[in-house]
Amino acid sequence: MQFKNRTHTCGELRESNIGEKVVLNGWVDRRRDLGGVIFIELRDRYGITQVVFEPAYNAESHHAAKDLRSEFVLSIEGKVRKRPEGTENPELATGNVDVMVDKLMILNEAETPPFAIKDEVDTHEDLRLKYRYLDLRRPAMQKNILLRHKMYQLVRKYFDENSFVEVETPVLMKSTPEGARDYLVPSRLHKGKFYALPQSPQQYKQLLMVSGLDRYFQIVKCFRDEDLRADRQPEFTQIDVEMSFVDVEDVFAMMEGLMKVLFKEVWNKDLTLPIPRVSFEEAMEKYGSDKPDLRFNLEMQNLNEVFHNSEFKVFKEAIEAGGIVTGLLAPGCGDYTRNQLDVLTDFVKKFGAKGLIWMRVKEGGELEAPVAKFFNDDEKKNLVSVLGANPGDLLFILSGSRIKTLSIMGYLRLEMAKRLDLIKQDAEPKLLWVTDFPLFEWDEDTKRFYAMHHPFTSPRLEDVPLMDTDPGKVKARAYDLVLNGSEIAGGSIRIHNADLQAKMFKALGITDEEAQYKFGFLMNAFKYGAPPHGGIAFGFDRMAMIFAGEHSIRDVIAFPKTASAVSLMDESPSFASEEQLRELHIKVR
């Protein structure tokens, strides 16, 4: 089928083009027949142009247009004119002109799509994912994909201008599970052996530092076989960065420069530097999260001092056990009904709380609550003062082990922000660094320490002696970058010394033999002059989601999978044939 190349896109024509002969190619977005004159809104990814089939102007093309339907693919030739007065469409960039059609060619017909190709489509997401190629025609989806493209280009340009080298690392690697479950790939040539898909290029990028490529970055696919949620996929994209001869401040300065570029070029906002910092301990105590959302001001308060001499058994036991009593003020919520309070109590119980203490603040600072009788006047007075409470407010209190209790109150903080409508659509975005993480976290089930980030994270040098005596007190040279309550990047200064790396493995309960088997190639590399180095990895999908104003990363990924890791469009995963399984030396049980 012969057709002419377009002279313009469907979003390009303006009044300056009036009188020109043009060729447009695109899809039928909308068809209207008004008294014999047929109007077609022709769409491509650049926009929409109205084209007109009028019998008095060209009877042949008008006759051919009678069969046009939604999503037909067309090529038209015609003449640009100014729209008749009163018919302009200010919602379209091309709305002051249209094209009188001289020649129509139907390049392809289309069945009626399973849902309307428009932004406000009222259909289940599963249907959109099954027909993703149609969903991607919607302007909102194309806008997201184009935004993602723009972010790719900005990232590459920024790092190139700062002397970084983009290096591709292997997709088939050795399985060294230290976080989530690996995806395994069977080897046909090596019976019984498997490759793994990388959860991250962590070890490769450290090897690149040993290699002398002192500034590396990569926009890279990573894979984790884990349970999914709205902002997680089995395959995801990272901006991976590593630098030699740096400390924390150098990494911060370089990444803040990148964020300043993205804020300006994507949001047209001037980001004030330096980005604020908060320690892990402070973030947990004030916000109940290591990725706090600072777009609203509800802050939790440590109430241990208020109740340090309390005879109230619940608080007394928590404080004596090294735990915490934490409080949250809900302004203006003193009129909450008992039913509303029971709903909130059930909410915190879902996260492991045994209960929720609440108190209404009455006139004169009096506290109304079933437990108020257990507190003396000084405790009541200090509680109101520390929380900054006023008559008509509501107080929430939780107590127990430190991190768990603070985390639960953090969930309640977010829930109250939603109920009070504190996060406005036009709220100024809030970026912050979270620093000084613990190097280890203790797991009660297995009774052992795990690396809070990964086993290549360097401890603070002054804390190294504690690794043998009190690992729980060791701080990491690690940092996370948080945007609007979502962690968008995490990194650390790495261990670059074989002896310190061996000490780290020992603290994690990894034997010398296991360490050699899993990580021997990296530890051996350290023996040949590894420079001090550190880096960071950005969750690109999550960052694109936030910049696009979406609530799921599926809306910024061209072909995502469902929450159960299924592609509804191409029906993967699928069964392998017996022949394939035999070649791979695999038998399905």
C-alpha positions as CSV (number, residue, x, y, z in Angstrom):
1,M,0.0,0.0,0.0
2,Q,1.5,3.3,-1.1
3,F,0.9,6.4,1.0
4,K,2.6,9.7,1.4
5,N,4.9,10.5,4.3
6,R,3.3,13.1,6.6
7,T,4.3,16.7,6.2
8,H,3.2,17.5,9.7
9,T,2.2,15.8,12.9
10,C,-1.4,16.0,14.3
11,G,-0.3,18.4,17.0
12,E,1.7,20.8,14.8
13,L,-0.6,22.9,12.5
14,R,-1.3,26.5,13.5
15,E,-2.7,29.6,11.9
16,S,0.7,30.2,10.2
17,N,0.0,27.1,8.1
18,I,-3.3,28.3,6.7
19,G,-3.4,27.8,2.9
20,E,-0.8,25.0,2.9
21,K,-1.2,21.6,1.4
22,V,-0.5,19.0,4.0
23,V,-0.4,15.2,4.6
24,L,-1.4,13.8,8.0
25,N,-1.2,10.2,9.2
26,G,-2.9,8.9,12.4
27,W,-5.9,7.2,14.1
28,V,-9.5,8.2,14.1
29,D,-10.0,9.6,17.6
30,R,-13.6,10.8,17.2
31,R,-16.2,11.0,14.3
32,R,-19.0,13.4,14.0
33,D,-21.5,13.7,11.1
34,L,-23.3,17.0,11.0
35,G,-25.8,17.3,8.2
36,G,-23.7,15.5,5.7
37,V,-20.4,17.2,6.7
38,I,-18.1,14.6,8.4
39,F,-15.6,15.8,11.0
40,I,-12.8,13.5,12.1
41,E,-10.4,14.2,14.9
42,L,-7.2,12.6,13.8
43,R,-4.8,11.6,16.5
44,D,-1.1,10.7,16.8
45,R,1.2,11.0,19.8
46,Y,1.8,14.7,19.1
47,G,-1.8,15.8,19.3
48,I,-5.1,16.0,17.5
49,T,-6.1,17.8,14.3
50,Q,-9.7,18.1,13.0
51,V,-10.1,17.1,9.4
52,V,-13.2,17.9,7.4
53,F,-14.9,15.9,4.7
54,E,-17.4,18.1,2.9
55,P,-19.3,16.9,-0.2
56,A,-19.3,20.3,-1.9
57,Y,-15.5,20.5,-1.4
58,N,-14.6,16.9,-2.5
59,A,-17.3,14.4,-3.1
60,E,-15.0,11.5,-3.5
61,S,-13.2,11.8,-0.2
62,H,-16.5,12.6,1.5
63,H,-18.0,9.4,0.2
64,A,-15.0,7.3,1.3
65,A,-15.2,8.9,4.8
66,K,-18.7,7.5,5.5
67,D,-17.3,4.2,6.7
68,L,-14.7,5.6,9.1
69,R,-14.9,4.4,12.6
70,S,-12.9,4.8,15.9
71,E,-9.2,3.7,15.7
72,F,-9.1,3.3,11.9
73,V,-5.7,4.3,10.6
74,L,-5.7,7.0,8.0
75,S,-3.6,9.0,5.7
76,I,-5.2,12.2,4.4
77,E,-4.1,15.0,2.0
78,G,-5.7,18.4,2.3
79,K,-5.6,22.1,2.7
80,V,-5.3,24.0,6.0
81,R,-8.0,26.6,6.6
82,K,-9.0,28.8,9.6
83,R,-11.9,27.3,11.4
84,P,-15.2,29.2,10.8
85,E,-15.8,31.8,13.6
86,G,-17.4,30.3,16.7
87,T,-16.1,26.7,15.9
88,E,-12.6,27.1,17.4
89,N,-11.6,24.6,20.1
90,P,-9.4,26.2,22.7
91,E,-8.7,22.9,24.3
92,L,-6.6,21.8,21.3
93,A,-3.3,23.3,20.4
94,T,-4.5,23.0,16.8
95,G,-8.0,24.3,17.7
96,N,-7.9,27.4,15.5
97,V,-7.5,25.5,12.2
98,D,-8.7,22.4,10.5
99,V,-7.9,20.5,7.2
100,M,-10.3,20.3,4.2
101,V,-9.6,16.8,2.9
102,D,-8.8,16.3,-0.8
103,K,-7.7,12.6,-0.6
104,L,-8.3,9.9,2.0
105,M,-6.5,6.6,2.3
106,I,-7.6,4.0,4.8
107,L,-4.4,2.3,5.9
108,N,-6.1,-0.1,8.2
109,E,-9.5,-0.8,9.7
110,A,-10.1,-1.5,13.4
111,E,-12.5,-3.5,15.4
112,T,-14.3,-1.6,18.2
113,P,-11.8,-1.4,21.1
114,P,-12.7,-3.0,24.4
115,F,-12.5,0.4,26.1
116,A,-12.5,4.0,25.0
117,I,-9.1,5.4,24.0
118,K,-9.4,8.5,26.3
119,D,-7.8,9.7,29.5
120,E,-10.7,9.2,31.9
121,V,-11.4,5.6,30.9
122,D,-13.7,3.8,33.3
123,T,-12.5,0.2,33.0
124,H,-10.7,-2.4,35.2
125,E,-6.9,-2.2,35.2
126,D,-6.7,-5.9,34.2
127,L,-8.5,-5.1,30.9
128,R,-6.1,-2.2,30.3
129,L,-3.1,-4.5,30.9
130,K,-4.5,-7.2,28.6
131,Y,-4.8,-4.7,25.8
132,R,-1.8,-2.7,26.8
133,Y,-1.0,-1.7,23.2
134,L,-4.4,0.1,23.2
135,D,-4.0,1.5,26.7
136,L,-0.7,3.1,25.5
137,R,-2.6,5.0,22.8
138,R,-4.3,7.1,25.5
139,P,-2.7,10.6,25.8
140,A,-2.2,10.2,29.6
141,M,-0.2,7.0,29.1
142,Q,1.8,8.5,26.3
143,K,2.6,11.5,28.4
144,N,4.0,9.2,31.1
145,I,6.1,7.3,28.6
146,L,7.5,10.5,27.1
147,L,8.2,11.9,30.6
148,R,10.1,8.7,31.4
149,H,12.1,9.2,28.1
150,K,12.9,12.7,29.0
151,M,14.1,11.6,32.5
152,Y,16.4,9.0,30.8
153,Q,17.9,11.7,28.6
154,L,18.4,14.2,31.5
155,V,20.1,11.5,33.6
156,R,22.5,10.4,30.9
157,K,23.3,14.0,30.0
158,Y,24.0,15.0,33.6
159,F,26.3,12.1,34.3
160,D,28.1,12.4,31.0
161,E,28.8,16.1,31.8
162,N,30.3,15.0,35.1
163,S,32.7,12.5,33.6
164,F,30.8,9.3,34.4
165,V,31.1,6.3,32.2
166,E,28.1,4.2,31.3
167,V,29.0,0.5,31.5
168,E,26.7,-2.4,30.9
169,T,27.0,-5.2,33.4
170,P,26.0,-8.9,32.9
171,V,22.4,-10.0,33.0
172,L,23.4,-13.6,33.7
173,M,25.5,-13.8,36.9
174,K,26.2,-16.0,39.8
175,S,23.4,-16.5,42.4
176,T,24.5,-14.7,45.6
177,P,21.2,-14.2,47.4
178,E,21.6,-11.6,50.1
179,G,18.2,-9.8,49.9
180,A,15.2,-11.0,48.0
181,R,14.8,-14.3,46.2
182,D,16.8,-14.6,42.9
183,Y,15.4,-15.5,39.6
184,L,17.3,-18.5,38.3
185,V,18.1,-19.3,34.7
186,P,19.1,-23.0,34.0
187,S,22.2,-23.7,32.0
188,R,21.8,-26.1,29.0
189,L,25.5,-26.5,28.6
190,H,26.4,-27.0,32.3
191,K,24.0,-29.7,33.6
192,G,22.5,-28.9,37.0
193,K,24.0,-25.3,37.2
194,F,22.1,-22.1,37.1
195,Y,22.7,-18.4,36.4
196,A,20.8,-15.7,38.3
197,L,19.3,-12.5,37.1
198,P,20.9,-9.6,39.0
199,Q,18.9,-8.1,41.9
200,S,21.4,-5.2,41.4
201,P,24.8,-4.8,39.7
202,Q,26.2,-4.2,43.2
203,Q,29.3,-6.4,43.0
204,Y,30.0,-5.5,39.4
205,K,30.0,-1.8,40.0
206,Q,32.4,-2.3,42.9
207,L,34.6,-4.3,40.6
208,L,34.5,-1.4,38.1
209,M,35.9,0.8,40.9
210,V,38.8,-1.7,41.4
211,S,39.2,-1.6,37.7
212,G,40.0,2.1,37.8
213,L,36.8,3.4,36.1
214,D,36.3,5.9,38.9
215,R,32.9,7.2,37.9
216,Y,30.3,4.7,36.7
217,F,26.6,4.9,36.0
218,Q,24.0,2.7,34.3
219,I,20.3,2.7,33.7
220,V,19.8,-1.0,34.3
221,K,17.2,-3.7,34.6
222,C,17.1,-5.6,37.9
223,F,15.1,-8.6,39.0
224,R,13.7,-9.8,42.3
225,D,11.4,-12.7,42.9
226,E,9.3,-11.3,45.7
227,D,5.8,-10.4,46.6
228,L,4.6,-7.3,44.7
229,R,2.6,-4.1,45.5
230,A,1.7,-0.9,43.7
231,D,5.3,0.4,43.6
232,R,7.1,-2.9,43.0
233,Q,7.6,-5.2,39.9
234,P,9.6,-8.4,39.4
235,E,11.7,-6.5,36.9
236,F,12.5,-2.9,37.6
237,T,14.8,-0.2,36.5
238,Q,17.6,1.4,38.5
239,I,19.9,4.4,38.0
240,D,23.0,2.7,39.3
241,V,25.9,5.0,40.3
242,E,29.4,4.4,41.9
243,M,32.3,6.7,42.5
244,S,35.9,6.2,43.7
245,F,37.9,8.3,46.2
246,V,34.7,9.8,47.7
247,D,33.0,10.1,51.0
248,V,29.4,10.7,51.9
249,E,29.5,14.4,51.2
250,D,30.8,13.9,47.6
251,V,28.0,11.5,46.8
252,F,25.4,13.9,48.3
253,A,26.7,16.8,46.3
254,M,26.6,14.9,43.0
255,M,23.1,13.4,43.5
256,E,21.7,16.7,44.7
257,G,22.9,18.2,41.4
258,L,21.0,15.5,39.5
259,M,17.8,16.2,41.5
260,K,18.1,19.9,40.9
261,V,18.2,19.2,37.2
262,L,15.2,16.9,37.3
263,F,13.1,19.3,39.5
264,K,13.8,22.1,37.0
265,E,13.4,20.3,33.7
266,V,10.4,18.1,34.7
267,W,8.5,20.2,37.2
268,N,10.0,23.6,36.5
269,K,10.7,24.0,40.2
270,D,13.9,25.4,41.7
271,L,15.2,23.0,44.2
272,T,16.9,24.6,47.2
273,L,20.2,22.9,48.1
274,P,21.5,21.4,50.2
275,I,18.7,18.9,50.7
276,P,17.8,18.6,54.4
277,R,19.1,15.7,56.4
278,V,17.6,13.7,59.2
279,S,19.1,10.7,61.1
280,F,17.4,7.3,61.1
281,E,16.8,7.7,64.8
282,E,15.2,11.1,64.5
283,A,13.1,10.0,61.5
284,M,11.7,7.1,63.4
285,E,11.1,9.1,66.6
286,K,9.4,12.0,64.9
287,Y,7.7,10.3,61.9
288,G,7.7,6.6,62.6
289,S,9.3,5.9,59.3
290,D,12.7,5.8,57.7
291,K,11.1,7.4,54.6
292,P,9.1,10.1,56.2
293,D,6.6,12.2,54.3
294,L,7.2,15.9,55.3
295,R,4.5,17.5,53.2
296,F,2.5,17.8,56.4
297,N,3.5,18.7,60.0
298,L,2.1,16.0,62.2
299,E,5.1,15.0,64.4
300,M,5.2,12.2,67.0
301,Q,6.7,12.9,70.4
302,N,8.8,10.8,72.7
303,L,6.8,10.6,76.0
304,N,9.3,8.6,78.0
305,E,10.3,11.7,80.1
306,V,6.6,12.5,80.7
307,F,6.0,9.0,82.1
308,H,9.4,8.1,83.5
309,N,8.0,7.7,87.0
310,S,4.6,6.5,85.9
311,E,2.8,3.7,87.9
312,F,0.7,2.9,84.9
313,K,1.8,-0.7,84.3
314,V,1.8,-0.6,80.4
315,F,4.1,2.5,80.3
316,K,6.2,1.4,83.2
317,E,7.0,-2.0,81.6
318,A,7.8,-0.5,78.2
319,I,10.2,2.1,79.6
320,E,12.0,-0.4,81.9
321,A,12.5,-2.8,79.0
322,G,14.2,-0.1,77.0
323,G,11.2,0.6,74.9
324,I,9.2,3.8,74.2
325,V,6.0,5.6,74.9
326,T,5.2,7.7,71.8
327,G,2.4,10.2,71.3
328,L,0.6,11.8,68.3
329,L,-1.6,14.9,68.3
330,A,-4.6,14.9,66.0
331,P,-5.7,18.5,65.9
332,G,-9.5,19.2,66.0
333,C,-10.4,15.5,66.3
334,G,-11.7,15.7,69.8
335,D,-15.3,15.1,68.5
336,Y,-14.4,11.6,67.1
337,T,-17.1,9.1,68.0
338,R,-16.3,5.9,69.9
339,N,-17.0,4.0,66.7
340,Q,-14.4,6.1,64.8
341,L,-11.9,5.5,67.6
342,D,-12.6,1.7,67.5
343,V,-11.9,1.8,63.8
344,L,-8.5,3.4,64.4
345,T,-7.8,0.9,67.2
346,D,-8.4,-1.9,64.8
347,F,-6.2,-0.1,62.2
348,V,-3.1,-0.2,64.5
349,K,-3.8,-3.7,65.6
350,K,-3.4,-4.8,62.0
351,F,0.3,-3.7,62.3
352,G,0.8,-5.6,65.6
353,A,-0.3,-3.1,68.3
354,K,-2.0,-4.6,71.3
355,G,-4.2,-1.5,71.5
356,L,-4.4,2.2,71.2
357,I,-4.7,4.8,74.0
358,W,-6.7,7.9,73.1
359,M,-7.6,11.0,75.0
360,R,-9.8,13.9,74.3
361,V,-8.6,17.4,75.3
362,K,-11.4,19.3,77.0
363,E,-11.6,23.0,78.1
364,G,-8.9,23.9,80.6
365,G,-6.7,21.1,79.4
366,E,-8.6,18.4,81.1
367,L,-8.2,14.9,79.6
368,E,-11.2,12.7,78.9
369,A,-10.3,9.0,78.4
370,P,-10.8,5.6,80.2
371,V,-7.1,5.6,81.2
372,A,-6.9,9.2,82.4
373,K,-7.5,8.1,86.0
374,F,-4.1,6.3,86.0
375,F,-2.1,9.5,85.5
376,N,-1.3,12.1,88.1
377,D,-1.9,15.9,87.5
378,D,1.8,16.5,86.5
379,E,1.7,13.7,83.9
380,K,-1.5,15.1,82.4
381,K,-0.2,18.6,82.4
382,N,3.2,17.6,80.9
383,L,1.5,15.4,78.3
384,V,-0.7,18.3,77.0
385,S,2.4,20.6,77.0
386,V,4.8,18.2,75.2
387,L,2.2,17.4,72.5
388,G,1.1,21.1,72.2
389,A,-2.5,20.1,72.6
390,N,-5.5,22.5,72.8
391,P,-9.1,22.0,73.7
392,G,-10.9,20.0,70.9
393,D,-7.8,18.0,70.0
394,L,-7.3,14.2,70.3
395,L,-4.2,12.5,71.6
396,F,-3.0,9.0,70.6
397,I,-0.4,7.0,72.7
398,L,1.3,3.7,71.9
399,S,4.0,1.9,74.0
400,G,6.2,-1.1,73.5
401,S,9.5,-2.1,71.9
402,R,11.1,0.9,70.2
403,I,11.2,0.4,66.5
404,K,8.0,-1.6,66.2
405,T,6.0,0.9,68.3
406,L,7.4,3.9,66.4
407,S,6.6,2.2,63.1
408,I,3.0,1.5,64.1
409,M,2.5,5.1,65.2
410,G,4.0,6.1,61.8
411,Y,1.3,4.3,60.0
412,L,-1.3,6.0,62.2
413,R,0.4,9.3,61.4
414,L,-0.1,8.7,57.7
415,E,-3.7,7.5,58.2
416,M,-4.6,10.7,60.2
417,A,-3.0,12.9,57.4
418,K,-5.4,11.3,54.9
419,R,-8.4,11.7,57.2
420,L,-7.5,15.3,57.9
421,D,-6.8,15.9,54.2
422,L,-3.3,17.3,55.0
423,I,-1.6,16.3,51.8
424,K,-2.8,18.7,49.1
425,Q,-2.5,18.1,45.4
426,D,-0.4,21.2,44.9
427,A,1.8,20.6,48.0
428,E,5.4,21.5,47.6
429,P,7.4,18.3,47.1
430,K,9.7,17.4,50.0
431,L,13.1,15.8,49.5
432,L,15.4,14.7,52.4
433,W,18.3,12.5,53.1
434,V,18.0,9.9,55.8
435,T,21.4,9.1,57.3
436,D,23.1,7.1,60.1
437,F,21.2,3.9,59.7
438,P,22.1,0.9,61.9
439,L,24.5,-1.4,60.1
440,F,22.6,-4.4,61.3
441,E,19.0,-5.3,62.2
442,W,18.1,-8.2,64.5
443,D,15.6,-10.8,63.4
444,E,13.7,-12.4,66.3
445,D,12.7,-15.4,64.3
446,T,16.2,-16.5,63.3
447,K,17.9,-15.0,66.3
448,R,20.6,-13.4,64.2
449,F,21.7,-10.1,62.6
450,Y,21.1,-9.2,59.0
451,A,22.6,-6.3,57.0
452,M,20.1,-3.4,57.0
453,H,21.2,-2.4,53.5
454,H,23.6,-5.1,52.1
455,P,26.8,-6.8,53.3
456,F,29.1,-4.5,51.4
457,T,28.0,-1.4,53.3
458,S,30.8,0.2,55.4
459,P,30.4,0.8,59.1
460,R,31.3,4.1,60.6
461,L,35.0,3.7,61.2
462,E,34.8,4.7,64.8
463,D,32.2,1.9,65.3
464,V,34.3,-1.0,63.8
465,P,35.4,-2.3,67.3
466,L,31.7,-2.7,68.2
467,M,31.2,-5.2,65.4
468,D,32.7,-7.9,67.7
469,T,31.2,-6.7,71.0
470,D,27.8,-5.0,70.3
471,P,26.8,-5.2,66.6
472,G,23.4,-3.6,67.3
473,K,25.0,-0.2,68.1
474,V,27.1,0.0,64.9
475,K,26.1,2.8,62.5
476,A,26.4,2.4,58.8
477,R,27.8,4.9,56.3
478,A,24.5,4.5,54.5
479,Y,21.9,7.0,53.3
480,D,18.5,7.0,51.6
481,L,17.0,9.8,49.5
482,V,13.3,10.2,50.2
483,L,10.8,12.2,48.1
484,N,7.2,12.7,49.4
485,G,7.3,9.7,51.7
486,S,8.8,7.3,49.2
487,E,12.4,6.1,49.2
488,I,13.7,6.9,45.7
489,A,17.3,6.1,46.2
490,G,19.6,4.3,48.6
491,G,23.3,3.9,48.9
492,S,26.4,3.8,51.0
493,I,30.1,4.1,51.2
494,R,31.4,0.6,50.6
495,I,33.8,-1.7,52.3
496,H,37.0,-1.7,50.2
497,N,39.2,-3.7,52.5
498,A,39.2,-7.5,52.5
499,D,39.8,-7.8,56.2
500,L,36.9,-5.5,57.1
501,Q,34.7,-7.3,54.6
502,A,35.6,-10.6,56.3
503,K,34.6,-9.1,59.7
504,M,31.3,-8.0,58.2
505,F,30.6,-11.5,56.9
506,K,31.5,-13.0,60.3
507,A,29.1,-10.6,62.1
508,L,26.3,-11.8,59.7
509,G,27.0,-15.4,60.5
510,I,28.5,-16.1,57.1
511,T,31.3,-18.7,57.3
512,D,34.6,-18.2,55.5
513,E,33.7,-21.1,53.2
514,E,30.3,-19.6,52.4
515,A,31.8,-16.1,51.9
516,Q,34.5,-17.5,49.5
517,Y,31.9,-19.5,47.6
518,K,29.4,-16.6,47.2
519,F,31.7,-13.5,47.1
520,G,35.2,-14.8,46.6
521,F,35.7,-13.0,43.3
522,L,34.9,-9.6,45.0
523,M,37.0,-10.3,48.1
524,N,39.9,-11.4,46.0
525,A,39.7,-8.2,43.9
526,F,40.0,-6.1,47.1
527,K,43.5,-7.7,47.6
528,Y,44.8,-5.9,44.5
529,G,44.3,-2.3,45.5
530,A,40.7,-1.4,45.8
531,P,40.1,2.4,46.1
532,P,37.7,3.9,48.7
533,H,34.4,4.1,46.9
534,G,30.7,4.6,47.4
535,G,27.5,5.0,45.4
536,I,23.8,4.9,45.2
537,A,20.9,3.4,43.2
538,F,17.7,5.2,42.3
539,G,14.5,3.3,41.8
540,F,13.8,4.8,38.4
541,D,10.2,3.5,38.1
542,R,9.2,4.9,41.5
543,M,10.8,8.2,40.8
544,A,9.1,8.5,37.4
545,M,5.8,7.6,39.1
546,I,6.2,10.5,41.5
547,F,7.3,13.0,38.9
548,A,4.3,11.9,36.7
549,G,1.9,12.4,39.6
550,E,0.7,8.7,39.4
551,H,0.1,6.3,42.3
552,S,1.3,3.0,40.7
553,I,4.6,2.3,38.9
554,R,2.5,0.3,36.4
555,D,1.4,3.6,34.9
556,V,4.9,4.6,34.0
557,I,6.1,1.2,32.6
558,A,5.2,0.3,29.0
559,F,4.5,-3.3,29.6
560,P,4.2,-4.0,33.4
561,K,3.0,-7.1,35.2
562,T,0.2,-7.5,37.7
563,A,0.6,-7.8,41.4
564,S,0.9,-11.5,41.0
565,A,3.8,-11.1,38.5
566,V,1.7,-12.1,35.4
567,S,1.6,-10.3,32.0
568,L,-2.0,-10.5,31.0
569,M,-1.1,-9.3,27.5
570,D,1.3,-12.1,26.4
571,E,0.2,-14.5,29.1
572,S,3.6,-15.0,30.7
573,P,4.8,-16.9,32.6
574,S,3.9,-19.9,30.5
575,F,4.7,-23.6,30.4
576,A,7.8,-24.9,28.7
577,S,7.6,-27.9,26.4
578,E,9.0,-31.3,27.4
579,E,11.7,-30.9,24.8
580,Q,12.8,-27.6,26.3
581,L,12.9,-29.1,29.8
582,R,14.9,-32.1,28.7
583,E,17.5,-29.8,27.0
584,L,17.8,-27.9,30.3
585,H,18.0,-31.1,32.4
586,I,14.9,-30.1,34.4
587,K,12.0,-32.1,35.5
588,V,8.9,-30.3,36.9
589,R,7.7,-31.8,40.2
